[in-house]
Amino acid sequence: MQGKDKNGRRKSKARSWEEIPEVLRDRPTTPSVDRSLLPLMASLGLISSGILIILAVLMIWRPFSFLNNGPVTSASPNTSPTPESSPTPEVDNVLGHLPYPEAPASELKPITPDGRIRLRTAAAKQFLQMQRDAKANGISLVPISGFRGINEQDNLFFGVKQQRSQDARKRAEVSAPPGYSEHHTGYAIDIGDGRNSQTHLSQRFEQTPAFKWLDKNAARYSFEMSFTPNNPQGVSYEPWHWRYVGDRDSLETFYKARSLSGK
């Protein structure tokens, strides 16, 4: 029973632990956790957080990588991307002959009175000087052929080939296919001896005074023989065929083509 205090109010009496029913004493107020699992749970939480952070970074980074660097491609872990090397330019080699551009008509100058034979201006000037100096030494240098266009070379190559019943390779030993003749450049010239016309365009030309003079003096005028004996291109020996290499354009025209073709 409850008593009263001095003021007449009822005084509550605290219940001791023993007085609480056993059912109520055994009921936990909060769920219990096995303390041995706490480190594992903490590790799992950190791993999950790390994975979420990585996924978020990837989602942000990938759109910008496509904009700046193009599509992302896989690479071997121990290799680094190397820049692609530009392909080395190659020059066609048709039956031993190299391709040459056709000289513009505006850059050609006649070297004969009738204007039929022409060379590029620099080559024409030097040939005329060489011709005059040779004449002063009793030598007659006669121009046989200078600039030839691609159409003219077409007739010369295929027309004579058909007349002589030659196959293409045999014909190419003495004449270049159209588009592959040094005569297209305006720097090449066929020279004969004015006193020995029977040797024109023949290897017998090397026995003439004109050839012997050229062999000793042509380099002074920046002319050189194109097809020497056993030349790298495999073209027949042509002692009458000379080319001008006295300026940058002529030198690059012939020697750059040879270097790119490996000849």
Steps between C-alpha positions, in 0.01 A plus 500: 500500500600859442546743788453875519752774551469776753289701263252227462612400144541142405858391494606262221722221586776408252495147385821313543665290223389188672140617490502535116350193334757267345345529154555873501852478643621268219370712205788706343431862433723512182619224262839363591790477248775244498808716563725256311324597174559874536841511317360299207199726469721808504720357222198416286374855546832651388516272194146589398576870535814466289314319223234769490765774479681324211176451307412866547842612373475274193154631415631857511832434321388287203291767319789745514748239382291443187492874432871558548669181394248306297374152590677323783683191384655225699877472518742248635605585858871516418482678165454865416333624181740599226420747222439351160790561264414660169545270206810548295410633156580264219572572136376271226762315303367380164740278310794683656370851431392760755203740470560864413266800468447675170669841479268800449518639145562847642836386641635353175742676266599397142858388441470455122426768237171336402387487865426129476729392784450668836643481852429675827648849503801423724581178314458668160736783593771260617466267200535787252811618681642147499422466129683825422804403703514156337479659155795721592693176554392353166221284651145495361236432770161444338181490710284206389217513753414716798169544679235239418148507638318195629288466184805508277671242720190282477530484122875450515478212747194307386518585129860384456436206731225381268704562184792300633285231664678562832364406839470782754813410696716482189365831376561660841870422473535777241192719558308598812124443525284815488514683832839346583739681268761753608409691184172601669695721741653728236844434648601201282650509153623250241824619336666386178819566309430733205775334298397140579123485461509123456579471871194693616307322779748214487761373743751564222466866591754442777765459231443847354695821574174654625457239773863515605472877535179467704655237722773747596309829504125451551522522880630858468159589357308291758412216259542135590431172324176345623546134409861395546616140443343264758286778646284419809173541308590221259451721193725440200815710477419825319811714439290754308250572781600783738315697766546839659547510880621858541231644727295393800190399308684281250712337770198420717302377200748223422666415828196509726323258266801268506538512879132424563505208261822360643677534166 
